[in-house]
Amino acid sequence: MDDQDDQFGFTYGTLPVHPEQGEESFAIVIAPDGVVTVEITAVSRSRHPLARAFPPIARRLQHIATNRYLDAMQSLVAE
């Protein structure tokens, strides 16, 4: 992701040992009216046999991780 005057962020891919295979992108965007938003884009698929065997559990774990990211961002913004 290229930083610009009105947005900045980063993208990363999972390591080979991760149970999921994919990429996540995090961007902070500042609208012309000054409103700041966070955009998270994630694309993944199950790599580990257990994640493929139990998709609802794998999805729940992904939701938990995403909520932790959001909580951390909210804490930083509140400071």
Contacts in CASP RR format, 6 or more apart in sequence:
PFRMAT RR
TARGET T0000
AUTHOR 0000-0000-0000
METHOD contacts of the structure
MODEL  1
MDDQDDQFGFTYGTLPVHPEQGEESFAIVIAPDGVVTVEITAVSRSRHPL
ARAFPPIARRLQHIATNRYLDAMQSLVAE
1 8 0 8 1.000
1 9 0 8 1.000
1 10 0 8 1.000
1 11 0 8 1.000
1 25 0 8 1.000
1 27 0 8 1.000
3 9 0 8 1.000
6 29 0 8 1.000
6 30 0 8 1.000
6 31 0 8 1.000
6 32 0 8 1.000
7 27 0 8 1.000
7 28 0 8 1.000
7 29 0 8 1.000
7 30 0 8 1.000
8 27 0 8 1.000
8 28 0 8 1.000
9 25 0 8 1.000
9 26 0 8 1.000
9 27 0 8 1.000
9 28 0 8 1.000
10 25 0 8 1.000
10 26 0 8 1.000
11 23 0 8 1.000
11 24 0 8 1.000
11 25 0 8 1.000
11 26 0 8 1.000
12 23 0 8 1.000
12 24 0 8 1.000
13 22 0 8 1.000
13 23 0 8 1.000
13 24 0 8 1.000
14 20 0 8 1.000
14 21 0 8 1.000
14 22 0 8 1.000
14 23 0 8 1.000
14 44 0 8 1.000
14 47 0 8 1.000
18 47 0 8 1.000
19 46 0 8 1.000
19 47 0 8 1.000
19 48 0 8 1.000
19 50 0 8 1.000
19 51 0 8 1.000
19 58 0 8 1.000
20 44 0 8 1.000
20 45 0 8 1.000
20 46 0 8 1.000
20 47 0 8 1.000
20 48 0 8 1.000
20 51 0 8 1.000
20 58 0 8 1.000
20 62 0 8 1.000
21 44 0 8 1.000
21 45 0 8 1.000
21 46 0 8 1.000
21 47 0 8 1.000
22 42 0 8 1.000
22 43 0 8 1.000
22 44 0 8 1.000
22 45 0 8 1.000
23 42 0 8 1.000
23 43 0 8 1.000
23 44 0 8 1.000
24 40 0 8 1.000
24 41 0 8 1.000
24 42 0 8 1.000
24 43 0 8 1.000
24 44 0 8 1.000
25 39 0 8 1.000
25 40 0 8 1.000
25 41 0 8 1.000
25 42 0 8 1.000
26 38 0 8 1.000
26 39 0 8 1.000
26 40 0 8 1.000
26 69 0 8 1.000
27 38 0 8 1.000
27 39 0 8 1.000
27 40 0 8 1.000
27 41 0 8 1.000
28 36 0 8 1.000
28 37 0 8 1.000
28 38 0 8 1.000
28 39 0 8 1.000
29 36 0 8 1.000
29 37 0 8 1.000
29 38 0 8 1.000
29 39 0 8 1.000
30 36 0 8 1.000
31 37 0 8 1.000
36 77 0 8 1.000
38 70 0 8 1.000
38 73 0 8 1.000
40 66 0 8 1.000
40 69 0 8 1.000
40 70 0 8 1.000
42 62 0 8 1.000
42 66 0 8 1.000
44 62 0 8 1.000
46 52 0 8 1.000
46 55 0 8 1.000
46 58 0 8 1.000
51 57 0 8 1.000
51 58 0 8 1.000
52 58 0 8 1.000
END
